[in-house]
Amino acid sequence: MSKLRPLHDRIIVKRLEEERVSAGGIVIPDSATEKQTRGKVIAAGEGRILEDGKVRPMSVKVGEVVLFGKYSGQDIKIDGEELVFLKEDDVVAVIEG
């Protein structure tokens, strides 16, 4: 994959695959599943530039798994890999553990 470095308070997330088999063993087709709203942060900017010129560091870090809004960010395909570009404000939680 190309090296990407998001600017300011932006992050790049790779959606995590969701389970495609129901509890009863029924395989769910791709067309019946919704886009996953959790993913792994693969790149993060330096932080938001405040009005006084200082930089507020990012609260999410590369490697963390995050939850984000269903319609947040911009989907993009780079080198055959589907990624989501988000602002830090679009992240609603970090999944720990």
N, C-alpha and C positions, 0 to 999 in steps of 0.2 A: 504494500500500500504506500502511496505517496506520503511524504511527511507533511502533516498539516499542523499549523500553530494558530489556534484561534486568538483573536485580539480581545483585549480588555476583559469584559465580564461574560464572555461566550465560552461554551463548552461543546465538545463533540462527543456524542453518545452512540454506542452500538446497541441496538435493541437486543434484548435477550430472547431466545426462543421460548415459546410457551408450549405447554404440554398439548399434544395433538391427539391424545387418546383419552376418551372419557373413562370414568371410574368403572363402567361396565365393559370396557374393552372396545368400544366403538371408535374407529379412526375418524377424526374430524378433518374434513378437507380444508385447504388453505382459504378457499372462497368463503367459508363459514366462520372463520376466525377473525377477531378484531386485531388491530395493531396493538402490539404490546406497549404498555406505558411504563415499563421499567427497562433500564439498560445500564451498561457499564461505561463509565467515563473513560474515554481513550485519550483525550487531550483537553487542557483547560488553559484559559488565558491568565494574565497576571492579576487581573482584578479590575474593579470599577474605578474610573477616575472621578473623584469628587469635585465639587465646584471650586474648592480651594486648591485644586491641583494635586492633592495627595491621592494615593492609590489605596483603596480598601482591598485587602487580600481576598482571594476566593475562599468560600466556605466548603466547596467540594474539591476533591482531589482526584487525580488520575488513579484508576483502579477501583474506585468506589462504585457501588450499585445504587442508582437513584430512581426515584419515582417522579414522573412528570405528567403534565396534563395531556389528555388524549389528542387535542388539536394543537399542542404547543410545538414550536420549532419548525424547522424546514427540513424535509426529507431530501437527501441527495445521495447519489450513487457515485462512488469513486473507486476505480480499479475493481469493479464488480462487487464491491461491498456496500451495503445499504447503511447509511449513517444518518443521524439527526443532529442538526445544529440548533443549539438552544442558548437562550440567555440564562444566566444563573437564576434570575427571578422565576423562570419557568419550572425550576426544580422545587417539588413540594416536600420531599423527604429523602434522607440517605438511609438505606437499609444496612444495618450493622449486624455483624455476626454471621 
